[in-house]
Amino acid sequence: MAKAKAVAMRVTGRRPDVDAMRMSQEVLRHLPSGIVFFDRDGRVEEANPAARAALGYGNPQGMTLAQLFRNAELREPDGQSLGPAAPLMQDTYRSSRILQRKTMSYSTPGGQGRRLGVTLFPLRNEAGAPGADLAPAGLICLLTDLTAIHALEEELQRRKNLGALGEMAAGIAHEFKNGLATISGYGQMLQASLSQAPELAEARVQAQKILQQAAMLNNIATEFLTFARPLSVQPEPLDLTALLRRCAEAIQVQDFPQVELAIDPTFPWVAGDTGLLTAAAINLMRNACEAIAHTGAPGKVEVVCDGVHEGRVRILFRDKGPGVPPEVAEKIFIPFFTTKASGTGLGLSMVHKIITAHRGSVLLADASPGHTVFAVLLPAVARES
């Protein structure tokens, strides 16, 4: 061994133990997992870059274990709480037991919540050394930042729960529609029988109101079923210009005589489902026309192309209506939220669902009075494809 060390020194000009130390430092510096060394007094002796990033400290050296993990909580991998992290980790000095494969709910000094994987084990004293049977010489703490993975798991669970809730609600809505069909049928029979008795004009009016309310509830149930049903997108190259013009023609047939609807002459082609994108565009155009009609004055709705940004076509739906108040703007895509007396609150939610299903996005870009703008981004595609 002595001869090997001498040869190494002649070749490298350095002692082998110095090279080993430098190699260890390089390994620790580039490890993706965090490693924190605590001395026998429970103070941080060293922390590699991954550990400093996970803990949110530029240099935790000298901090005690209790200070570093003062607000943290240890959990089992299944989420069961074990209690405050600092006392449990300090107990490792006394028990010399390994604390293995736990998770930790941790907050950085900046207030960012983190979910960390933790393994803690003692550094044993050398056999036969003074104090070998006493407290360990220190602790090594291995940290893995599981924040993104935990967030993804929560999102998947949330979607699973929402899917189950959607299936249940869709079943209820279906039965609801069956009941409404029966009510509507009997209402029509009642109205027909009352038409033979001129003296029962008031009863005929009441029967008509029953039919109107049944039709309104049936419309709500139909929209809800459409919203709750998973979308099946069949993307294909679409002439967006032609699609938007057809939507504008459908809107102009309706009762908006004071509203001018202008469509840009040329849009890039997009990848999308014709039926779904038609429904989304008509909804946005109709909302804009209704906003202007609500003012009682003539107005204009514009659908313009704002270019292609990072492979996505940006489409602006602009109107000069009353605008959107801030308290409404932040809730505008939430299902069932509406400011209309006869609205269902599912129109813009359905638009959002359709556009995101196309790997696009929709947002309220401007809500100021007299200048409301919805921006839609859709994947662009070459016409030849």
C-alpha positions as CSV (number, residue, x, y, z in Angstrom):
1,M,0.0,0.0,0.0
2,A,2.8,2.4,0.9
3,K,4.5,1.6,-2.4
4,A,1.2,2.3,-4.3
5,K,0.9,5.7,-2.6
6,A,4.4,6.6,-3.4
7,V,3.9,5.8,-7.1
8,A,0.6,7.8,-7.1
9,M,2.4,10.8,-5.7
10,R,5.2,10.6,-8.3
11,V,2.6,10.4,-11.1
12,T,0.1,13.0,-10.0
13,G,2.3,15.0,-7.6
14,R,-0.6,14.8,-5.1
15,R,-1.5,12.4,-2.2
16,P,-4.1,9.8,-3.0
17,D,-6.3,10.8,-0.1
18,V,-6.4,14.4,-1.4
19,D,-7.5,13.1,-4.8
20,A,-10.2,11.0,-3.2
21,M,-11.5,14.0,-1.3
22,R,-11.7,16.1,-4.4
23,M,-13.4,13.4,-6.3
24,S,-16.0,13.0,-3.4
25,Q,-16.6,16.7,-3.5
26,E,-17.2,16.7,-7.2
27,V,-19.6,13.7,-6.9
28,L,-21.6,15.5,-4.1
29,R,-21.7,18.7,-6.1
30,H,-23.3,17.0,-9.1
31,L,-25.6,14.5,-7.4
32,P,-29.3,15.2,-8.2
33,S,-30.3,14.2,-4.7
34,G,-29.6,16.4,-1.7
35,I,-27.2,15.4,1.0
36,V,-26.8,17.2,4.3
37,F,-24.0,16.3,6.9
38,F,-24.7,17.1,10.5
39,D,-22.0,17.0,13.2
40,R,-22.3,15.3,16.6
41,D,-24.0,18.5,17.9
42,G,-26.7,18.5,15.3
43,R,-25.3,21.4,13.2
44,V,-25.0,21.5,9.4
45,E,-21.5,20.7,8.5
46,E,-22.0,20.6,4.7
47,A,-24.9,20.6,2.2
48,N,-24.6,19.9,-1.5
49,P,-26.3,22.2,-4.1
50,A,-29.3,19.9,-4.5
51,A,-29.9,20.0,-0.8
52,R,-29.6,23.8,-0.6
53,A,-32.0,24.1,-3.5
54,A,-34.6,21.8,-1.9
55,L,-34.3,23.5,1.5
56,G,-34.3,27.0,0.1
57,Y,-31.1,28.1,1.9
58,G,-28.0,29.5,0.0
59,N,-25.8,28.4,2.9
60,P,-27.3,26.5,5.8
61,Q,-23.9,25.7,7.3
62,G,-23.9,26.1,11.1
63,M,-27.7,25.8,11.4
64,T,-29.0,23.3,13.9
65,L,-31.3,20.5,12.9
66,A,-34.1,22.0,14.9
67,Q,-33.7,25.4,13.1
68,L,-33.5,23.8,9.7
69,F,-36.7,21.7,10.1
70,R,-38.5,23.8,12.7
71,N,-41.9,23.8,10.8
72,A,-41.5,20.5,9.0
73,E,-43.7,17.4,9.5
74,L,-42.7,13.8,8.8
75,R,-45.0,11.4,7.2
76,E,-45.1,7.8,6.1
77,P,-45.1,7.2,2.4
78,D,-48.8,6.6,2.5
79,G,-49.4,10.1,4.0
80,Q,-49.8,9.1,7.6
81,S,-48.5,11.8,9.9
82,L,-45.6,10.9,12.3
83,G,-45.4,14.3,13.9
84,P,-42.9,17.3,13.9
85,A,-39.8,16.4,12.0
86,A,-37.1,18.0,14.2
87,P,-37.7,16.0,17.4
88,L,-38.0,12.7,15.4
89,M,-34.8,13.4,13.5
90,Q,-32.9,14.5,16.7
91,D,-34.0,11.2,18.3
92,T,-31.7,9.4,15.8
93,Y,-28.7,10.6,17.8
94,R,-30.0,8.8,20.9
95,S,-31.4,5.7,19.3
96,S,-28.8,5.4,16.4
97,R,-31.6,4.0,14.3
98,I,-32.0,4.7,10.6
99,L,-35.0,6.8,9.6
100,Q,-35.7,5.5,6.2
101,R,-38.0,6.4,3.3
102,K,-40.2,9.0,5.0
103,T,-41.7,12.1,3.4
104,M,-41.6,15.6,4.8
105,S,-44.0,18.5,4.4
106,Y,-41.5,21.4,4.4
107,S,-41.7,25.2,3.9
108,T,-38.8,27.2,2.6
109,P,-37.7,30.5,4.2
110,G,-39.6,32.2,1.3
111,G,-42.8,30.4,2.2
112,Q,-42.8,27.8,-0.7
113,G,-44.3,24.5,0.2
114,R,-42.2,21.4,-0.6
115,R,-42.7,17.7,-0.4
116,L,-39.4,16.0,0.3
117,G,-38.3,12.4,0.5
118,V,-36.1,11.8,3.6
119,T,-33.7,9.1,4.7
120,L,-31.6,9.8,7.8
121,F,-28.8,7.5,9.2
122,P,-26.1,8.0,11.8
123,L,-22.4,8.1,11.2
124,R,-20.9,5.4,13.4
125,N,-17.8,5.8,15.4
126,E,-14.9,3.6,14.5
127,A,-14.9,0.3,16.3
128,G,-12.8,0.4,19.4
129,A,-12.6,4.2,19.3
130,P,-13.4,6.2,22.4
131,G,-17.2,6.8,22.6
132,A,-18.0,4.1,20.1
133,D,-21.0,2.9,22.1
134,L,-22.2,6.4,22.7
135,A,-23.9,9.0,20.4
136,P,-23.0,8.8,16.7
137,A,-20.3,11.0,15.3
138,G,-22.9,12.7,13.1
139,L,-25.8,12.2,10.8
140,I,-26.3,12.0,7.0
141,C,-29.6,13.2,5.7
142,L,-30.6,12.3,2.1
143,L,-33.2,14.5,0.5
144,T,-35.2,14.1,-2.7
145,D,-37.5,16.9,-3.9
146,L,-40.9,15.2,-4.6
147,T,-42.9,18.4,-4.9
148,A,-43.6,18.1,-8.7
149,I,-44.4,14.4,-8.4
150,H,-46.7,14.9,-5.5
151,A,-48.5,17.8,-7.3
152,L,-48.9,15.5,-10.3
153,E,-50.3,12.7,-8.1
154,E,-52.8,15.1,-6.6
155,E,-53.8,16.4,-10.0
156,L,-54.4,12.8,-11.3
157,Q,-56.4,12.0,-8.2
158,R,-58.4,15.2,-8.6
159,R,-59.2,14.3,-12.2
160,K,-60.2,10.8,-11.2
161,N,-62.6,12.2,-8.5
162,L,-64.0,14.8,-11.0
163,G,-64.5,12.0,-13.6
164,A,-66.4,9.9,-11.1
165,L,-68.5,13.0,-10.0
166,G,-69.1,13.8,-13.7
167,E,-70.4,10.3,-14.4
168,M,-72.7,10.4,-11.4
169,A,-74.0,13.9,-12.3
170,A,-74.5,12.9,-15.9
171,G,-76.6,10.0,-14.8
172,I,-78.7,12.3,-12.6
173,A,-79.1,14.8,-15.5
174,H,-80.2,12.0,-17.8
175,E,-82.9,10.9,-15.4
176,F,-83.8,14.6,-14.9
177,K,-84.3,14.9,-18.7
178,N,-86.6,11.9,-18.7
179,G,-88.8,13.4,-16.0
180,L,-88.9,16.7,-17.9
181,A,-90.0,14.9,-21.0
182,T,-92.9,13.5,-19.1
183,I,-93.8,16.9,-17.6
184,S,-93.6,18.5,-21.0
185,G,-95.8,15.8,-22.6
186,Y,-98.5,16.1,-20.0
187,G,-98.3,19.9,-20.3
188,Q,-98.9,19.8,-24.0
189,M,-101.9,17.5,-23.5
190,L,-103.2,19.9,-20.9
191,Q,-102.7,22.9,-23.2
192,A,-104.5,21.1,-26.0
193,S,-107.5,20.2,-23.9
194,L,-107.7,23.7,-22.5
195,S,-107.8,25.2,-26.0
196,Q,-111.3,23.8,-26.4
197,A,-112.6,25.9,-23.5
198,P,-112.4,29.7,-24.2
199,E,-113.4,30.5,-20.6
200,L,-110.1,28.9,-19.4
201,A,-107.8,31.4,-21.0
202,E,-105.9,32.0,-17.7
203,A,-105.3,28.2,-17.3
204,R,-103.9,28.1,-20.8
205,V,-101.4,30.8,-19.9
206,Q,-100.4,28.9,-16.8
207,A,-99.9,25.7,-18.9
208,Q,-97.8,27.6,-21.4
209,K,-95.6,28.8,-18.5
210,I,-95.2,25.2,-17.4
211,L,-94.0,24.2,-20.8
212,Q,-91.6,27.2,-21.0
213,Q,-90.0,26.3,-17.7
214,A,-89.7,22.6,-18.6
215,A,-88.0,23.6,-21.9
216,M,-85.6,25.8,-20.1
217,L,-84.7,23.1,-17.6
218,N,-84.3,20.6,-20.4
219,N,-81.9,23.0,-22.1
220,I,-79.8,23.3,-18.9
221,A,-79.7,19.5,-18.5
222,T,-78.7,19.1,-22.2
223,E,-75.8,21.6,-21.8
224,F,-74.7,19.9,-18.6
225,L,-74.6,16.5,-20.3
226,T,-72.6,17.9,-23.1
227,F,-70.1,19.5,-20.7
228,A,-69.8,16.4,-18.5
229,R,-69.2,14.1,-21.4
230,P,-65.5,13.4,-22.3
231,L,-64.6,15.2,-25.5
232,S,-63.4,13.0,-28.4
233,V,-61.3,15.3,-30.6
234,Q,-60.7,14.3,-34.2
235,P,-58.1,16.8,-35.4
236,E,-57.6,17.5,-39.0
237,P,-56.3,20.4,-41.1
238,L,-59.0,23.1,-41.0
239,D,-59.5,26.3,-43.1
240,L,-60.0,28.6,-40.1
241,T,-61.1,31.5,-42.3
242,A,-64.0,29.4,-43.8
243,L,-65.0,28.0,-40.4
244,L,-65.2,31.5,-38.8
245,R,-67.2,32.9,-41.7
246,R,-69.7,30.1,-41.4
247,C,-70.0,30.8,-37.7
248,A,-70.6,34.5,-38.4
249,E,-73.3,33.7,-40.9
250,A,-75.1,31.6,-38.3
251,I,-74.9,34.4,-35.7
252,Q,-76.1,37.1,-38.1
253,V,-79.2,35.1,-38.9
254,Q,-80.1,35.5,-35.2
255,D,-81.6,38.7,-33.7
256,F,-78.7,41.1,-33.6
257,P,-79.7,43.7,-36.2
258,Q,-77.6,46.5,-34.5
259,V,-74.4,44.5,-34.4
260,E,-71.9,44.4,-37.2
261,L,-69.8,41.2,-37.2
262,A,-66.5,41.5,-39.1
263,I,-64.1,38.6,-39.8
264,D,-60.5,39.0,-41.0
265,P,-60.2,37.9,-44.6
266,T,-57.3,35.5,-44.0
267,F,-56.4,33.1,-41.1
268,P,-53.7,30.4,-41.1
269,W,-54.9,26.8,-41.1
270,V,-55.2,25.0,-37.8
271,A,-55.4,21.4,-36.6
272,G,-58.8,20.8,-35.0
273,D,-62.2,19.2,-34.8
274,T,-64.6,21.0,-37.1
275,G,-67.7,20.5,-34.9
276,L,-66.1,21.4,-31.6
277,L,-64.3,24.5,-32.9
278,T,-67.5,25.7,-34.6
279,A,-69.4,25.4,-31.3
280,A,-66.6,27.3,-29.4
281,A,-66.4,30.1,-32.0
282,I,-70.2,30.5,-32.2
283,N,-70.3,30.8,-28.4
284,L,-67.7,33.5,-28.3
285,M,-69.3,35.4,-31.1
286,R,-72.7,35.2,-29.6
287,N,-71.5,36.4,-26.2
288,A,-69.8,39.4,-27.9
289,C,-73.0,40.2,-29.8
290,E,-75.1,39.9,-26.7
291,A,-72.8,42.2,-24.8
292,I,-73.2,44.9,-27.4
293,A,-77.0,44.4,-27.6
294,H,-77.2,44.8,-23.9
295,T,-76.0,48.4,-24.3
296,G,-78.9,49.2,-26.6
297,A,-76.6,51.0,-29.0
298,P,-75.2,49.8,-32.4
299,G,-71.8,48.2,-32.2
300,K,-69.2,46.0,-33.8
301,V,-67.7,42.6,-33.1
302,E,-64.4,41.8,-34.8
303,V,-62.6,38.4,-35.1
304,V,-59.0,39.1,-36.1
305,C,-55.8,37.1,-36.6
306,D,-53.0,38.2,-34.3
307,G,-50.3,36.2,-36.1
308,V,-48.7,32.8,-35.3
309,H,-46.8,32.6,-32.0
310,E,-44.6,29.6,-31.3
311,G,-46.5,27.4,-33.7
312,R,-50.0,28.5,-32.5
313,V,-52.5,30.8,-34.2
314,R,-53.7,33.7,-32.0
315,I,-57.3,34.6,-32.7
316,L,-58.9,37.7,-31.0
317,F,-62.6,38.1,-30.5
318,R,-63.1,41.8,-29.8
319,D,-66.3,43.7,-28.9
320,K,-67.0,47.3,-27.7
321,G,-69.6,46.3,-25.1
322,P,-69.7,47.2,-21.4
323,G,-66.6,45.2,-20.5
324,V,-66.2,42.7,-17.7
325,P,-65.9,43.7,-14.0
326,P,-62.8,42.3,-12.2
327,E,-64.9,40.3,-9.8
328,V,-66.6,38.6,-12.8
329,A,-63.4,38.2,-14.9
330,E,-61.7,36.0,-12.4
331,K,-64.7,33.5,-12.4
332,I,-65.7,33.7,-16.0
333,F,-64.5,30.2,-17.0
334,I,-65.9,28.5,-13.8
335,P,-68.8,26.1,-14.6
336,F,-72.2,27.3,-13.7
337,F,-71.0,30.9,-13.0
338,T,-73.2,33.4,-14.9
339,T,-74.4,36.9,-14.7
340,K,-77.3,36.3,-17.2
341,A,-80.8,35.9,-15.8
342,S,-81.4,32.9,-18.1
343,G,-77.9,31.7,-18.5
344,T,-76.6,28.2,-17.5
345,G,-73.0,29.3,-16.8
346,L,-71.6,26.5,-19.1
347,G,-71.0,28.4,-22.3
348,L,-67.5,29.7,-21.6
349,S,-66.6,26.7,-19.5
350,M,-67.4,24.6,-22.6
351,V,-65.3,26.9,-24.8
352,H,-62.4,26.5,-22.3
353,K,-62.8,22.7,-22.4
354,I,-62.9,22.5,-26.2
355,I,-59.9,24.7,-26.7
356,T,-57.7,23.0,-24.1
357,A,-58.7,19.6,-25.6
358,H,-57.1,20.9,-28.8
359,R,-53.8,21.7,-26.9
360,G,-54.6,25.3,-27.1
361,S,-55.6,28.1,-24.6
362,V,-58.3,30.7,-24.2
363,L,-58.2,33.7,-21.9
364,L,-59.8,37.0,-21.3
365,A,-57.1,39.3,-22.6
366,D,-58.8,42.6,-22.0
367,A,-61.9,43.3,-19.9
368,S,-61.9,47.1,-19.9
369,P,-65.2,49.0,-20.6
370,G,-65.8,49.3,-24.3
371,H,-62.9,47.0,-25.3
372,T,-63.4,43.3,-24.3
373,V,-61.0,40.8,-25.9
374,F,-61.0,37.0,-25.7
375,A,-57.7,35.5,-27.1
376,V,-57.7,31.9,-28.4
377,L,-54.5,30.1,-29.4
378,L,-54.8,26.9,-31.5
379,P,-52.0,24.7,-33.1
380,A,-51.1,25.9,-36.6
381,V,-50.7,23.4,-39.3
382,A,-49.5,23.5,-42.9
383,R,-52.4,23.2,-45.4
384,E,-50.5,20.5,-47.3
385,S,-50.5,18.2,-44.3
